[in-house]
Amino acid sequence: MNQETKQRIAESFRGFHLPRYQEIPDVGLYLEQATKYIGGCLAPLGDTALTSSMISNYVKKGLIPSPVKKQYSRDQIVYLIFIAICKSVLSLDALAAFLRLQQQTYPLQKAYDYFAQEFESLLFFTFELSDTADMFPETSSDEKRLLYTCIIAAVQKVYLEKYLEALSEEKP
């Protein structure tokens, strides 16, 4: 792959930002609004789209609570962003286990903001937009190690798909 293509791919992630907990609307979003909001946040990542039927299925399976008056709260949006990013590297059962683990160990805001920060850090490092990634401290909990491993898998999948897509576009 030529250097120009590599730079173009990397530049597509410059400025990427997962909204932090407090940045997510807390007005209650209807299903289509939630789908559009999440899709807009995650568009640069590629295969992370959520459809209305997928979200409804996550509610039926108990991954997220049912909407109140057909509106999804900030907490539900947070869970859906995590699910959208990790659904391609984890089964539904594993996602459910992750969400239960989070509920038992860390408040949602703290867990999500940590996830968003670590995801961005590793994404930028992987696409050579930064020289360092926040490395996981050896004294961290098993829960954080599991999350970090999930982040690594999700970022590597994005990396692999973006580069394979670029390679296929380069071929005559």
Residue pairs with C-beta under 8 A, 6 or more apart in sequence:
1 163
1 166
1 167
1 170
2 170
5 166
5 170
6 128
6 166
8 166
9 127
9 162
9 163
9 166
10 127
10 128
10 129
12 44
12 162
13 44
13 123
13 124
13 127
13 129
14 129
16 44
16 120
16 123
16 124
17 120
18 41
18 81
18 115
18 116
18 119
18 120
19 41
19 81
19 116
20 112
20 113
20 116
21 74
21 78
21 108
21 109
21 112
21 113
22 109
24 74
24 77
24 78
25 37
25 74
25 77
26 73
26 74
28 68
28 69
28 71
28 72
28 73
29 37
29 71
29 72
29 77
30 70
30 71
30 72
31 52
31 55
31 56
31 67
31 70
31 72
32 52
34 55
34 72
34 76
34 77
34 80
35 50
35 51
35 52
35 55
37 77
38 50
38 77
38 80
38 81
38 84
39 49
39 50
41 81
42 48
42 49
42 81
42 84
42 85
45 85
45 158
46 158
46 161
46 162
46 165
47 88
47 161
48 84
48 85
48 87
48 88
49 84
50 80
50 83
50 84
55 64
55 72
55 80
58 64
58 80
58 83
59 65
59 66
59 67
61 92
61 96
62 96
63 79
63 83
63 92
63 95
63 96
63 99
64 76
64 79
64 80
64 83
64 99
65 75
65 76
67 73
67 76
72 80
75 108
78 108
78 112
79 99
81 112
82 98
82 99
82 112
82 115
83 95
85 119
85 154
86 95
86 98
86 150
86 154
87 95
88 154
88 157
89 150
89 153
89 154
89 157
90 98
90 150
98 146
98 147
98 150
101 143
101 146
102 108
102 111
102 143
105 111
105 141
105 143
106 114
106 143
111 147
114 144
114 147
115 147
115 151
117 134
118 134
118 147
118 148
118 151
119 151
119 154
119 155
121 130
121 133
121 134
122 133
122 134
122 151
122 152
122 155
123 129
123 155
123 158
124 130
124 133
125 131
125 132
125 133
126 133
126 155
126 156
126 158
126 159
127 159
136 144
136 145
136 148
140 148
